[in-house]
């Protein structure tokens, strides 16, 4: 077995067809790895397997095919210098952000009316502990995007609603996209979130694009003025 020369970076492992499926899953969720290999694996072990130069490509290939994603098609998708369509342009930012953070921000905007009703010290403290100061501040700052008119008063209940509706916003945005693009995002999410629902309500479909765009701008450091 030979070692790489100092300063020389070896190419990522390839499959028998010369493809590099591992590069298509740089941030696959560890729960996806466990679901494909062994549910008993810890998150740390699952991540090490996915990142392994020796077996990472095979893990990625299994996950890709499990989700109906062809590595050759993805080579073409990632190889393009710019998105080939507006659908791809919408999806690209979701492939490079923390999707769970994005969902929380989106959900906070969705439930901004409830956030504005959280005024007691303990309720604010409990809610902030669950969703984070940034999420709460983002929701209040973007209250013009609020959709839900029902006020949720409990901290735990509101935090759960924020997470669920944030994931629904991601799913609703994806629902009109090509199935392969949806799959690329889904493998970056934990299994079983509302983002993978079979159908989405009209309100989510209608309002998700603007809300997700605002959440992504926040994550990219270009918040709405």
C-alpha positions as CSV (number, residue, x, y, z in Angstrom):
1,X,0.0,0.0,0.0
2,X,1.5,3.3,-1.0
3,X,0.9,6.6,0.7
4,X,0.3,10.0,-0.9
5,X,3.3,12.2,-1.4
6,X,3.6,15.2,1.0
7,X,1.4,18.0,-0.2
8,X,-0.3,15.7,-2.8
9,X,-4.1,15.3,-2.4
10,X,-5.5,12.0,-3.6
11,X,-8.7,11.9,-5.6
12,X,-11.8,10.8,-3.7
13,X,-12.6,7.0,-4.0
14,X,-14.6,6.1,-7.1
15,X,-17.0,3.3,-7.9
16,X,-16.6,0.8,-10.7
17,X,-17.9,3.3,-13.2
18,X,-15.4,6.0,-12.2
19,X,-18.0,8.1,-10.4
20,X,-17.7,9.7,-7.0
21,X,-21.1,9.2,-5.3
22,X,-19.7,10.2,-1.9
23,X,-19.3,13.8,-3.1
24,X,-23.0,14.1,-3.6
25,X,-23.7,13.6,0.1
26,X,-21.3,15.9,1.9
27,X,-23.8,16.5,4.7
28,X,-26.1,13.5,4.6
29,X,-28.0,13.2,7.9
30,X,-26.6,10.5,10.2
31,X,-30.0,9.0,10.7
32,X,-30.2,8.3,6.9
33,X,-26.9,6.4,7.2
34,X,-28.3,4.4,10.1
35,X,-31.6,3.7,8.3
36,X,-29.6,2.3,5.3
37,X,-27.0,0.3,7.2
38,X,-27.9,-0.5,10.8
39,X,-30.3,1.5,13.1
40,X,-28.1,0.5,16.1
41,X,-25.2,2.6,14.9
42,X,-24.4,5.8,16.9
43,X,-24.6,9.1,15.1
44,X,-20.8,9.4,15.5
45,X,-20.1,6.0,13.9
46,X,-22.6,6.7,11.1
47,X,-20.9,10.0,10.3
48,X,-17.4,8.4,10.3
49,X,-18.6,5.7,7.9
50,X,-20.1,8.4,5.6
51,X,-16.9,10.4,5.7
52,X,-14.5,7.4,5.3
53,X,-12.3,7.5,2.2
54,X,-12.4,3.7,2.1
55,X,-16.1,3.0,2.4
56,X,-17.8,6.4,2.2
57,X,-18.4,6.1,-1.6
58,X,-20.2,2.8,-1.0
59,X,-22.3,4.2,1.8
60,X,-23.2,7.2,-0.4
61,X,-24.1,4.9,-3.3
62,X,-26.5,2.8,-1.1
63,X,-28.2,5.9,0.2
64,X,-28.5,7.5,-3.2
65,X,-30.0,4.4,-4.8
66,X,-32.3,3.8,-1.8
67,X,-33.8,7.3,-2.5
68,X,-33.9,6.7,-6.3
69,X,-31.0,8.9,-7.1
70,X,-28.6,8.0,-9.9
71,X,-25.0,9.0,-9.3
72,X,-24.4,9.6,-13.0
73,X,-27.3,12.1,-13.1
74,X,-26.0,13.8,-10.0
75,X,-22.5,14.1,-11.6
76,X,-24.1,16.1,-14.3
77,X,-26.1,18.2,-11.9
78,X,-23.2,19.1,-9.7
79,X,-20.8,19.5,-12.7
80,X,-22.7,22.4,-14.1
81,X,-21.3,25.8,-13.4
82,X,-24.7,27.3,-12.9
83,X,-28.2,25.9,-12.3
84,X,-29.9,24.9,-15.6
85,X,-33.4,26.1,-14.5
86,X,-35.1,28.2,-11.9
87,X,-36.1,25.0,-10.1
88,X,-32.4,24.1,-9.6
89,X,-31.6,27.7,-8.6
90,X,-34.2,27.4,-5.8
91,X,-32.7,24.2,-4.6
92,X,-29.0,25.0,-4.6
93,X,-29.1,27.1,-1.4
94,X,-30.9,24.2,0.4
95,X,-28.0,21.9,-0.4
96,X,-25.5,24.1,1.4
97,X,-27.2,25.4,4.5
98,X,-28.2,23.8,7.8
99,X,-31.7,22.7,7.0
100,X,-32.8,22.3,10.5
101,X,-31.8,25.9,11.2
102,X,-33.6,26.9,8.0
103,X,-36.8,25.1,9.1
104,X,-36.7,26.8,12.6
105,X,-36.4,30.2,11.0
106,X,-39.2,29.6,8.5
107,X,-41.4,28.3,11.3
108,X,-40.7,31.3,13.4
109,X,-41.8,33.6,10.6
110,X,-44.9,31.4,10.1
111,X,-45.8,31.7,13.8
112,X,-44.7,35.3,14.3
113,X,-48.1,36.2,15.7
114,X,-47.7,33.8,18.5
115,X,-44.1,35.0,19.1
116,X,-45.4,38.5,19.5
117,X,-47.8,37.3,22.3
118,X,-44.9,35.8,24.3
119,X,-44.2,38.6,26.7
120,X,-43.8,37.1,30.1
121,X,-40.2,36.6,31.3
122,X,-40.5,32.8,32.0
123,X,-42.3,32.1,28.7
124,X,-39.8,34.0,26.7
125,X,-36.9,32.3,28.6
126,X,-38.4,28.8,28.1
127,X,-39.1,29.4,24.4
128,X,-35.7,30.8,23.8
129,X,-34.1,27.8,25.4
130,X,-36.0,25.6,22.9
131,X,-35.6,27.5,19.7
132,X,-32.7,29.9,20.3
133,X,-32.5,33.6,20.5
134,X,-31.7,34.0,16.8
135,X,-34.8,32.1,15.7
136,X,-37.1,34.1,18.0
137,X,-35.6,37.4,16.9
138,X,-35.9,36.4,13.2
139,X,-39.6,35.6,13.6
140,X,-40.3,38.9,15.3
141,X,-38.3,40.8,12.7
142,X,-40.2,39.2,9.9
143,X,-43.7,39.3,11.4
144,X,-45.0,40.6,8.0
145,X,-44.6,37.0,6.7
146,X,-46.7,35.5,9.5
147,X,-49.3,33.1,8.3
148,X,-50.8,31.2,11.2
149,X,-53.5,33.2,12.9
150,X,-54.0,30.8,15.8
151,X,-52.0,31.9,18.8
152,X,-50.0,29.1,20.4
153,X,-49.3,30.0,24.0
154,X,-47.2,27.2,25.6
155,X,-43.4,27.3,25.0
156,X,-43.1,23.6,24.2
157,X,-46.2,23.6,22.0
158,X,-45.0,26.7,20.1
159,X,-41.5,25.3,19.6
160,X,-43.0,22.1,18.2
161,X,-45.3,24.1,15.9
162,X,-42.4,26.2,14.7
163,X,-40.3,23.1,13.8
164,X,-43.2,21.3,12.1
165,X,-44.4,24.2,10.0
166,X,-40.8,25.2,9.1
167,X,-40.3,21.7,7.7
168,X,-43.6,21.9,5.9
169,X,-42.4,25.1,4.3
170,X,-39.3,23.3,3.0
171,X,-41.4,20.4,1.8
172,X,-44.0,22.6,0.1
173,X,-41.2,24.5,-1.7
174,X,-39.8,21.2,-2.9
175,X,-43.2,19.7,-3.9
176,X,-43.1,21.4,-7.3
177,X,-39.5,20.4,-8.0
178,X,-38.1,17.4,-9.9
179,X,-38.1,14.3,-7.7
180,X,-34.3,14.0,-7.9
181,X,-33.9,17.6,-6.6
182,X,-36.3,16.7,-3.8
183,X,-34.3,13.6,-2.9
184,X,-31.1,15.6,-2.7
185,X,-32.6,17.7,0.0
186,X,-34.5,14.9,1.8
187,X,-31.3,13.0,2.4
188,X,-29.9,16.0,4.3
189,X,-32.9,15.9,6.7
190,X,-33.6,13.4,9.4
191,X,-36.2,10.8,8.3
192,X,-39.8,11.4,9.2
193,X,-40.0,15.2,9.2
194,X,-43.1,17.0,7.8
195,X,-40.9,18.0,4.8
196,X,-41.6,14.5,3.4
197,X,-45.4,14.7,3.6
198,X,-47.3,13.3,0.6
199,X,-49.2,16.6,0.1
200,X,-49.1,20.1,1.5
201,X,-51.9,22.6,2.3
202,X,-52.5,25.6,0.0
203,X,-51.2,28.0,2.6
204,X,-47.8,26.3,2.8
205,X,-47.5,26.0,-1.0
206,X,-48.4,29.7,-1.4
207,X,-46.3,31.2,1.3
208,X,-43.3,28.9,1.5
209,X,-41.2,30.4,-1.3
210,X,-41.1,33.9,0.3
211,X,-40.5,32.5,3.8
212,X,-37.8,30.1,2.8
213,X,-36.1,32.9,0.7
214,X,-36.1,35.1,3.8
215,X,-34.7,32.3,6.0
216,X,-32.0,31.5,3.6
217,X,-31.0,35.1,3.3
218,X,-30.6,35.2,7.1
219,X,-28.5,32.1,7.1
220,X,-26.3,33.5,4.3
221,X,-25.7,36.7,6.2
222,X,-27.9,38.9,4.0
223,X,-31.0,39.5,6.1
224,X,-33.9,41.4,4.7
225,X,-33.8,45.0,5.5
